[in-house]
Amino acid sequence: MFIRRSHLGVMAAAMLLAGCSFLSNTADSVWSTFSGEDSGTASSREADSQTGSVIPIPPAAAESNPLPTLNPRPAAPPVGTGNSAATPVTPGSPTGTYVGAKVQALRSDLQELQDNVNRHNGALEQIRQGMAQDAATYYSLVGTINSRLQIGTTPGNPELVAQWNQSQAVLDRMANDVAKLSSLSNQAAADSSVATYILESVRAVYGLQGAVEEDHRQLRLLESEVNRTLVPIDKLLNAISDDISRQSNYVSNERWNLVTLSLSVRNGELYGQSLASNAITRAPGAPRRPPSPAALAKIIDRRPLVIIRFHRPKVPYEKSLYTAVRRALERRPNLVFDLVAVAPQPGDPAQITLHSESSKRNAEDVFRSLTDMGLPAERVFLSATTNAVVQSDEVRLYVR
């Protein structure tokens, strides 16, 4: 049967027109489904589009709200449940075997260990909160004292003395927190030992006879959980160690600063931080020898860092002495100082003895002032001499 080429063209055109109608109908049904409309709604929409009417859509509740929509703030995690908290133990069913009973006992031991780890984490957080509160109180008290000294106050102001005593009490509490951290570190170390013992016991149970497959499956799960428990224990130990080191250094430095601050309160003028913050501690075993007579003669010939002339009672030398020593230590933190009591040489031997004793007492007072300022006592060497040129008792500080 032969079909002419013209007839084929007519049939193709008819099929194309039918396909277009099919696509149009399908598109209308798809859009109606997506929009949630039925065929009746679609028809009414076409009618509305023909008449030109507009159907208003009311705003959503969020659009009509004049205030911005904010997500609620997440609740703070409970104390002791941070990143160092132990993951709970997965419960297991008893199998009725001897090995299964051992697994149950080890699982109970692991649960008790994890309770201890979480409790120790909570104790660390509580100690940290106490340290933060004590530090804020301490800084408030010291800041108040320094501000009063900055603007000027009377020597030995009783209000500042009371605040200094409160600062000392707060610093003692902070030192007690270091002792608590040390005790907590011992407990965390015991947790680590217990975890290692449980892990070795779990591995030993693998070699027991009379186990079923479920026993070994629970053993593998328990071994994995013991290994995971070791991670928060190590984190806890490291965190406590860092806190002990940081807090110990802080308390030690602030004790020196409080000693210097007490000198400032006593004299009614602000000095600054303790000289211990600028001085480098001498190496252990370093020789501590006073200068020999020949070396002392050479020291006297040098230019002193500070000369304090005690030509009248109560010479106010502390502020100048502190400033000079601090600047010297800023340039060379490993300096060693020679503190020399220099007495005049009058003609009367009794007067010479009297001036020598007086100059030594003055040198001892200056030495106590330097230690109160925070300068380590092993960095200062006391000596005494006489000089025919000086007219009154002097104390000279030399840089060795």
C-alpha positions in Angstrom: 0.0 0.0 0.0 1.4 3.3 -1.0 0.6 6.6 0.7 1.3 9.8 -1.1 3.7 12.3 0.3 1.0 15.0 0.6 -1.1 12.7 2.8 1.9 12.1 5.1 2.2 15.9 5.7 -1.5 16.2 6.6 -1.2 13.3 9.1 1.9 14.8 10.7 0.3 18.2 11.2 -2.7 16.5 12.8 -0.5 14.7 15.3 1.4 17.9 16.2 -1.8 19.7 16.9 -3.0 16.9 19.1 0.2 16.9 21.0 0.1 20.6 21.7 -3.4 20.2 23.1 -2.3 17.4 25.3 0.7 19.4 26.7 -1.6 22.4 27.3 -4.1 20.3 29.3 -1.3 18.6 31.2 0.4 21.9 32.1 -2.9 23.3 33.4 -3.4 20.2 35.6 0.1 20.3 36.9 -0.1 24.0 37.8 -3.4 23.4 39.5 -1.9 20.6 41.6 1.1 22.7 42.6 -1.1 25.7 43.5 -3.5 23.5 45.5 -6.4 24.4 43.2 -9.0 22.1 41.7 -10.3 22.4 38.2 -13.2 24.5 39.4 -10.8 27.1 40.9 -8.8 27.1 37.8 -11.9 27.8 35.8 -12.9 30.7 38.0 -9.4 32.1 37.8 -9.6 32.1 34.0 -13.0 33.8 34.3 -11.5 36.4 36.7 -8.6 37.0 34.4 -11.0 37.6 31.6 -13.1 40.1 33.7 -9.9 41.8 35.0 -10.8 41.4 38.8 -8.0 40.9 41.4 -8.3 38.5 44.3 -6.5 39.9 47.5 -4.3 37.6 49.5 -4.1 38.4 53.2 -0.6 38.8 54.8 0.9 36.0 56.9 1.2 36.3 60.6 5.0 36.8 60.4 4.6 39.6 57.8 2.1 41.5 60.0 4.4 41.4 63.0 6.1 44.8 63.4 8.9 43.3 65.6 11.7 41.1 64.2 11.4 37.4 64.7 14.3 36.2 66.9 15.2 32.6 67.7 15.3 31.9 71.4 18.7 31.9 73.1 19.9 28.3 73.7 19.9 27.3 77.3 23.3 27.2 79.0 24.6 23.7 79.5 24.5 22.4 83.1 27.6 22.4 85.2 29.9 19.5 84.5 28.3 18.5 81.1 30.7 20.3 78.8 33.1 18.8 76.3 34.8 16.9 79.0 31.7 15.0 80.1 31.7 11.2 79.7 29.3 9.5 77.3 26.7 7.3 79.1 27.3 3.6 79.1 25.2 1.6 76.6 23.0 -0.9 78.6 23.2 -4.6 77.8 21.1 -7.7 78.4 22.3 -10.5 80.6 23.2 -13.7 78.7 23.2 -16.1 81.6 26.8 -17.1 81.1 29.8 -16.5 83.4 31.4 -14.2 80.9 28.1 -12.3 80.6 28.1 -11.7 84.4 31.7 -10.4 84.2 30.5 -8.0 81.4 27.7 -6.8 83.6 30.1 -6.1 86.5 32.6 -4.3 84.3 29.7 -2.2 82.8 28.6 -1.2 86.3 32.2 -0.2 87.2 32.4 1.9 84.0 29.2 3.6 84.9 30.4 4.5 88.4 33.7 5.8 86.9 31.8 8.0 84.4 29.7 9.4 87.3 32.9 10.3 89.1 34.3 12.0 86.0 31.1 14.0 85.5 31.1 15.0 89.2 34.8 16.1 89.0 34.0 18.2 85.9 31.2 19.9 87.9 33.7 20.5 90.8 36.1 22.1 88.4 33.4 24.4 87.0 32.5 25.4 90.6 36.1 26.1 91.5 36.5 28.2 88.3 33.4 30.2 89.2 34.7 30.9 92.7 38.1 31.9 91.3 36.4 34.3 88.8 34.3 35.9 91.6 37.4 36.2 93.9 39.4 37.8 91.1 36.7 40.4 90.4 36.5 41.3 94.0 40.3 41.4 94.4 40.7 43.7 91.3 37.9 46.0 92.6 39.6 46.4 96.0 43.1 46.9 94.6 41.7 49.3 92.0 40.0 51.4 94.7 43.2 51.6 96.7 45.3 52.6 93.7 42.8 55.3 92.6 42.9 56.8 96.1 46.7 56.7 96.1 46.8 58.2 92.6 44.9 61.3 93.6 46.8 61.5 96.9 45.9 60.5 100.5 47.3 60.5 104.0 50.0 58.1 105.0 48.6 55.0 106.7 45.0 55.9 105.8 42.9 53.5 107.9 40.3 53.1 105.1 43.0 51.9 102.7 44.5 49.7 105.4 41.1 48.0 105.8 40.7 47.5 102.0 44.2 46.2 101.9 43.4 43.6 104.6 40.3 42.6 102.6 42.4 42.2 99.5 44.8 40.0 101.4 41.9 37.8 102.6 40.6 37.4 99.0 44.0 36.5 97.8 44.2 33.8 100.5 40.9 32.4 99.2 42.4 32.3 95.7 45.4 30.4 97.1 43.0 28.0 98.8 41.4 27.4 95.4 44.8 26.3 94.1 44.8 23.7 96.9 41.3 22.6 95.8 42.6 22.2 92.3 45.5 20.1 93.4 43.1 17.8 95.3 40.8 17.5 92.3 43.8 16.7 90.1 44.6 13.7 92.4 41.0 12.5 92.1 41.1 12.8 88.3 44.4 10.9 88.2 42.7 8.1 90.2 39.9 8.1 87.6 42.5 7.6 84.9 44.0 4.6 86.8 40.6 3.1 87.3 39.8 3.5 83.6 43.1 1.7 82.7 42.2 -1.1 85.1 38.7 -1.6 83.6 40.2 -1.6 80.1 42.7 -4.3 81.0 40.0 -6.3 82.7 37.8 -6.1 79.6 40.6 -7.4 77.4 41.3 -10.2 79.8 37.7 -11.4 79.7 38.1 -12.1 76.0 40.2 -15.1 77.0 37.6 -16.7 79.2 35.8 -19.8 78.1 32.1 -20.4 78.0 31.1 -17.2 76.2 28.5 -16.8 73.5 28.6 -14.4 70.6 26.5 -11.9 72.4 29.1 -11.7 75.2 31.9 -10.8 72.8 29.7 -8.3 71.0 29.0 -6.5 74.4 32.7 -6.8 75.3 33.7 -5.0 72.1 31.1 -2.3 72.8 32.3 -2.0 76.4 36.0 -1.7 75.3 35.1 1.1 72.9 33.2 3.0 75.6 36.1 2.6 78.0 38.5 4.1 75.4 36.1 7.0 74.8 35.9 7.6 78.6 39.7 8.0 78.7 39.4 11.1 76.4 37.4 13.3 78.9 39.6 12.2 81.7 42.7 13.3 79.9 41.0 16.6 79.0 40.1 17.1 82.7 43.7 16.4 83.8 45.1 18.9 81.3 42.5 21.6 82.2 43.3 21.2 85.9 47.0 21.3 85.3 46.7 24.5 83.2 44.5 26.1 85.9 46.9 25.2 88.7 49.9 26.7 86.8 48.1 29.8 85.8 46.5 30.4 89.2 49.7 29.7 91.2 51.7 32.2 89.1 48.9 34.8 89.5 48.7 34.4 93.3 52.5 34.5 93.6 52.8 37.7 91.6 49.9 39.4 93.4 51.4 38.6 96.8 54.5 40.6 95.7 52.3 43.3 94.4 50.3 43.4 97.7 53.6 43.8 99.7 54.5 46.8 97.5 51.0 48.1 97.8 51.2 48.0 101.6 54.4 50.2 101.4 52.4 52.6 99.2 49.6 52.7 101.7 52.0 53.2 104.6 53.6 56.2 102.8 50.5 57.5 101.2 51.8 57.5 97.6 51.5 55.2 94.7 54.5 53.2 93.5 53.4 50.6 91.0 53.8 46.9 90.6 56.3 44.8 92.5 59.9 44.9 91.4 59.7 41.1 91.3 57.9 41.4 88.0 61.0 43.0 86.4 63.7 41.0 88.2 64.8 37.6 86.8 65.4 35.1 89.5 69.0 34.0 89.8 69.8 30.4 88.9 69.8 27.9 91.8 73.2 27.5 93.3 74.5 30.9 92.2 77.1 32.2 94.6 75.9 34.9 97.1 79.0 36.6 98.4 79.4 40.1 99.8 82.1 42.2 98.2 85.6 41.8 99.6 87.4 44.9 101.1 89.3 45.4 97.8 86.2 45.0 95.8 84.3 47.3 98.1 86.9 50.0 97.5 86.4 49.7 93.8 82.6 49.8 94.2 82.8 53.1 96.2 84.8 54.7 93.4 82.0 54.0 90.9 79.0 56.2 90.3 76.1 54.9 92.5 72.6 54.4 91.2 71.0 56.0 94.3 72.4 58.1 97.2 70.2 58.5 100.3 71.5 61.1 102.7 70.1 60.7 106.2 70.8 64.3 107.3 67.5 64.5 109.1 64.9 62.1 110.6 62.4 60.4 108.3 63.9 61.0 104.9 61.3 60.2 102.2 63.4 58.1 99.9 61.1 55.2 98.9 59.5 56.7 95.8 62.8 57.8 94.2 64.4 54.5 95.2 61.6 52.5 93.6 61.7 54.5 90.4 65.5 54.1 90.0 65.5 50.4 90.7 62.6 49.7 88.4 64.1 51.5 85.5 67.4 49.7 86.0 65.7 46.3 86.0 63.7 47.2 82.9 67.0 47.7 81.1 68.7 44.7 82.7 66.4 42.3 84.5 69.3 40.2 85.9 71.0 43.0 87.8 72.6 42.4 91.2 72.9 45.4 93.7 75.3 46.4 96.4 73.8 48.3 99.2 76.6 50.2 101.1 76.3 52.0 104.4 78.7 54.9 104.3 79.6 56.7 107.6 81.6 59.9 108.1 85.0 59.9 109.9 85.0 62.6 112.6 88.0 62.9 114.9 86.3 61.3 117.9 86.5 57.5 117.9 83.2 57.3 119.8 81.5 59.4 117.1 82.9 57.2 114.4 81.3 54.1 116.1 78.1 56.0 116.6 77.8 57.0 112.9 78.8 53.5 111.8 76.0 51.9 113.7 73.5 54.5 112.6 74.4 54.1 108.9 74.1 50.3 109.2 70.6 50.7 110.7 69.7 53.0 107.8 71.0 50.5 105.3 68.9 47.8 106.9 65.8 50.0 106.6 66.6 50.6 102.9 67.1 46.8 102.4 63.7 46.1 103.9 62.1 48.8 101.7 63.7 47.1 98.6 62.3 43.7 99.7 58.9 45.3 100.4 59.0 46.6 96.8 59.4 43.1 95.6 63.1 42.9 94.9 64.4 39.4 95.9 66.6 39.5 98.9 69.3 37.4 97.2 69.8 40.2 94.7 71.1 42.7 97.3 74.4 42.5 99.1 74.9 44.6 102.3 78.2 46.1 103.3 79.5 49.1 105.3 82.5 51.5 105.1 83.6 54.9 106.2 84.5 58.0 104.2 86.2 61.2 105.3 84.5 63.2 102.6 80.8 62.6 103.5 79.3 64.9 106.1 76.3 62.7 107.2 75.2 59.1 107.2 74.6 57.8 103.7 73.3 54.7 102.1 74.4 54.1 98.5 73.0 51.6 96.0 75.4 50.3 93.3 74.8 48.1 90.3 77.2 45.2 90.3 
